[in-house]
């Protein structure tokens, strides 16, 4: 299963960065590749959130839909997520937030995915891989920009 990883340094404290990342219902406001996001349910302690996503892939003029469960461990500064249902055959990952020094947070993102399209050759799979890599970088940069502009 392909894995995509990336990270970015954000000039903001860890708690502030986590607050932006946890407020995912606002992602469509500042992430170009998220058309819509609806919170379906939230646990009483707000550490588990189920949401419905619609993402856009402009290069293919395609929308991709999935429902996702996010599980937050605020003490460790992580969010584990996984697709519950949707267009991917498998989709899961983890976000990590580490305070490098006061006011500087490292945001790591790792995604494992599988997208099986019958009769698709290696060339198309490499295009999908590159699209996923671009997406993870766009997400990192969008959260960085949001955090640093507050």
C-alpha positions in Angstrom: 0.0 0.0 0.0 1.5 3.4 -0.9 2.5 5.7 1.9 2.8 9.5 1.6 4.7 11.5 4.3 5.4 15.2 4.8 6.1 17.8 7.4 6.2 21.5 7.9 7.4 23.9 10.6 4.8 26.3 11.8 5.5 29.5 13.8 2.8 28.9 16.4 2.6 27.0 19.6 1.5 23.3 19.5 -1.9 23.9 21.2 -2.7 26.6 18.6 -1.8 24.4 15.7 -3.8 21.5 17.1 -6.8 23.8 17.6 -6.7 24.8 13.9 -6.3 21.1 12.8 -9.2 19.9 15.1 -11.5 22.6 13.7 -11.8 20.6 10.4 -15.3 21.8 9.6 -13.6 25.1 8.5 -11.2 23.3 6.1 -13.3 24.2 3.0 -12.7 27.9 3.8 -9.0 27.7 3.4 -8.2 24.4 1.6 -8.8 24.5 -2.2 -9.0 20.7 -2.5 -11.8 20.3 0.1 -15.1 21.2 -1.4 -17.2 20.3 1.7 -16.9 18.7 5.1 -19.8 17.8 7.4 -19.4 16.7 11.0 -21.5 13.5 11.4 -20.9 12.8 15.1 -18.6 13.8 17.9 -17.9 11.9 21.1 -18.7 13.5 24.3 -15.1 14.4 25.1 -14.6 15.6 21.4 -11.7 13.3 20.9 -13.4 11.1 18.3 -15.0 12.9 15.3 -16.8 11.3 12.3 -17.1 13.4 9.2 -18.1 13.3 5.6 -15.7 14.8 3.1 -15.9 15.8 -0.6 -12.5 16.5 -2.1 -11.7 17.8 -5.6 -9.0 16.7 -7.9 -8.9 19.5 -10.5 -6.4 17.6 -12.7 -8.9 14.9 -13.3 -12.0 17.1 -13.0 -13.1 14.6 -10.3 -14.6 14.6 -6.9 -13.8 12.1 -4.3 -16.0 11.3 -1.3 -15.4 9.5 2.0 -16.4 9.3 5.6 -13.6 9.5 8.1 -13.1 8.8 11.8 -10.5 11.0 13.6 -9.2 10.0 17.0 -7.3 12.6 18.9 -4.7 12.0 21.6 -4.1 15.5 22.9 -1.4 14.5 25.4 0.7 12.9 22.7 -0.3 15.5 20.1 -1.6 13.0 17.5 -4.6 12.4 15.4 -5.2 9.0 13.9 -7.7 8.9 11.1 -9.2 6.2 8.9 -11.8 6.0 6.1 -15.0 4.4 7.3 -16.5 4.2 3.8 -15.8 5.9 0.5 -14.0 6.0 -2.8 -10.6 4.7 -1.6 -10.1 1.0 -1.1 -8.1 1.9 2.0 -7.3 5.3 3.5 -5.7 6.0 6.9 -3.0 8.0 8.6 -1.7 10.0 11.4 -1.0 13.6 12.1 1.6 14.5 14.7 2.3 17.8 16.4 5.6 18.4 18.1 6.8 21.6 19.8 10.3 22.0 18.5 10.8 25.1 20.7 8.4 27.7 22.2 6.3 29.1 19.4 7.5 26.6 16.7 5.6 23.4 16.0 6.5 20.6 13.6 3.4 19.2 11.9 4.0 15.7 10.5 1.5 14.0 8.2 1.5 10.3 7.1 -1.1 8.7 4.9 -1.5 5.1 3.7 -3.9 4.6 0.8 -5.0 2.1 -1.7 -7.0 3.0 -4.8 -7.6 0.1 -7.1 -9.0 1.1 -10.5 -9.5 -1.9 -12.9 -7.2 -2.0 -15.9 -5.2 1.0 -14.8 -1.6 0.9 -15.8 1.5 2.0 -13.9 1.5 5.4 -15.5 -1.9 6.3 -14.0 -0.9 4.9 -10.6 2.1 7.2 -10.6 -0.2 10.2 -11.5 -2.4 9.2 -8.5 0.7 8.9 -6.3 1.9 12.4 -7.4 -1.6 13.8 -6.8 -1.6 12.4 -3.2 1.8 13.8 -2.6 0.6 17.3 -3.8 -2.4 17.0 -1.6 -0.5 16.3 1.6 1.8 19.2 0.9 -1.2 21.5 0.2 -2.8 20.4 3.5 0.4 21.1 5.4 0.8 24.5 3.8 -2.8 25.5 4.3 -2.7 24.7 8.0 0.6 26.5 8.3 -0.8 29.6 6.6 -3.9 29.5 8.7 -1.9 29.2 12.0 0.6 31.9 11.1 -2.0 34.4 9.9 -4.0 34.4 13.2 
